[in-house]
Amino acid sequence: MSFNELSLSELEALARQENVQGKTVDCLLALQSDDEEVRTWASEVLSGSVEPTADEEEEMAGLLETVLYEGEDGKSWTATAVDQLYWTATMLGRLNQVDPSTSKVLRELAESKSPTLAPAAKRAQSVIERLVG
């Protein structure tokens, strides 16, 4: 378990709550877990309970950038990395507005030509359209 990773029991508890704030980045980091059950519960929390805050934007954007660029270096992304990109873009899309530097990273993901990144790129594109629109 990495330093910021939530435990399985913590994720299960968060999934039963509503409007969870301040745990978005921890849930996104839990998607990197070697434990499939932890990843599943992290996705569950991200799909319903968690409400990202503006205070988390910079860290989410940094995570998006890191995962995107690490894959670009080797021209490949794991399924876990793609999930993380997808969910990070989704969480950024739940904010009312984002910093221009965040929009830039979202745009880079949206413009990716990698077939592997297609779901995450499509999500990033829809976030950009919503934020600009």
C-alpha positions in Angstrom: 0.0 0.0 0.0 1.4 3.4 -0.9 1.5 6.3 1.6 -1.7 7.9 0.5 -3.7 4.8 -0.4 -6.9 4.2 1.4 -7.5 0.8 2.8 -10.3 -1.5 1.6 -12.4 -0.9 4.7 -12.0 2.9 4.4 -13.1 2.7 0.7 -16.1 0.5 1.6 -17.1 3.0 4.3 -16.7 6.0 1.9 -18.9 4.2 -0.6 -21.7 4.2 1.9 -21.5 7.9 2.5 -22.8 10.9 0.5 -21.0 14.0 -0.6 -17.5 12.9 0.6 -15.1 15.7 0.2 -11.3 15.8 0.5 -10.8 12.2 -0.5 -10.8 12.5 -4.3 -7.0 12.3 -4.8 -6.7 9.4 -2.3 -9.3 7.5 -4.2 -7.6 8.3 -7.5 -4.3 7.0 -6.0 -6.0 3.9 -4.8 -6.7 3.0 -8.5 -2.9 2.2 -8.6 -3.3 -0.5 -6.0 -2.1 -4.1 -6.7 -5.3 -5.2 -5.0 -8.1 -5.5 -7.5 -10.7 -5.2 -4.8 -9.2 -1.9 -3.6 -9.3 -0.6 -7.2 -13.0 -1.8 -7.6 -14.0 0.0 -4.4 -12.1 3.1 -5.4 -14.0 3.2 -8.6 -17.2 2.8 -6.7 -16.5 5.7 -4.5 -15.4 7.9 -7.5 -18.6 7.0 -9.3 -20.9 8.1 -6.6 -19.9 9.3 -3.2 -16.9 11.6 -3.7 -17.3 15.3 -4.5 -14.0 16.9 -5.6 -13.2 20.3 -4.3 -11.3 23.2 -5.9 -8.6 22.7 -3.3 -7.9 19.3 -4.9 -7.6 20.6 -8.5 -3.9 21.2 -8.5 -3.1 17.7 -7.2 -5.6 16.0 -9.6 -4.1 17.9 -12.5 -0.6 16.9 -11.4 -1.7 13.3 -11.2 -3.3 13.5 -14.7 -0.1 15.0 -16.1 2.2 12.5 -14.4 0.2 9.4 -15.6 -0.2 10.8 -19.1 3.5 11.7 -19.5 4.8 8.4 -18.0 2.8 6.5 -20.6 4.0 8.7 -23.4 7.6 8.0 -22.5 7.1 4.3 -23.2 4.3 4.9 -25.7 2.1 2.6 -23.6 -0.3 2.8 -20.7 -1.5 0.0 -18.5 -5.3 -0.6 -18.0 -4.8 0.8 -14.5 -3.3 4.0 -15.8 -6.1 4.4 -18.4 -8.6 4.0 -15.6 -6.8 6.6 -13.5 -6.7 9.0 -16.4 -10.4 8.5 -17.1 -11.4 9.0 -13.4 -9.1 12.0 -12.9 -10.6 13.7 -16.0 -14.1 12.8 -14.7 -13.3 14.3 -11.3 -11.9 17.5 -12.8 -15.1 17.7 -14.8 -17.2 17.8 -11.7 -15.5 21.1 -10.7 -17.3 24.4 -11.7 -14.1 25.7 -13.3 -10.5 24.8 -13.7 -7.2 26.6 -14.0 -5.9 27.2 -17.6 -3.0 24.9 -16.8 -5.4 22.1 -15.9 -7.3 22.8 -19.1 -4.0 22.4 -21.0 -3.4 18.9 -19.6 -7.0 17.9 -20.2 -6.6 19.1 -23.8 -3.4 17.1 -24.3 -5.2 14.0 -23.1 -8.2 14.7 -25.3 -6.0 15.1 -28.3 -4.2 11.8 -27.8 -4.2 9.6 -30.8 -3.4 6.4 -28.8 -6.2 3.8 -29.2 -5.5 2.7 -25.6 -6.4 6.1 -24.3 -9.6 6.5 -26.3 -12.0 6.2 -23.3 -10.0 8.7 -21.2 -9.5 11.0 -24.2 -13.2 11.0 -24.9 -13.9 11.9 -21.3 -11.4 14.7 -21.3 -12.9 16.1 -24.4 -16.4 16.1 -22.9 -15.0 17.8 -19.8 -13.4 20.5 -21.9 -16.6 21.0 -23.8 -18.6 21.3 -20.6 -16.2 23.8 -19.0 -15.9 25.9 -22.1 -19.5 25.6 -23.3 
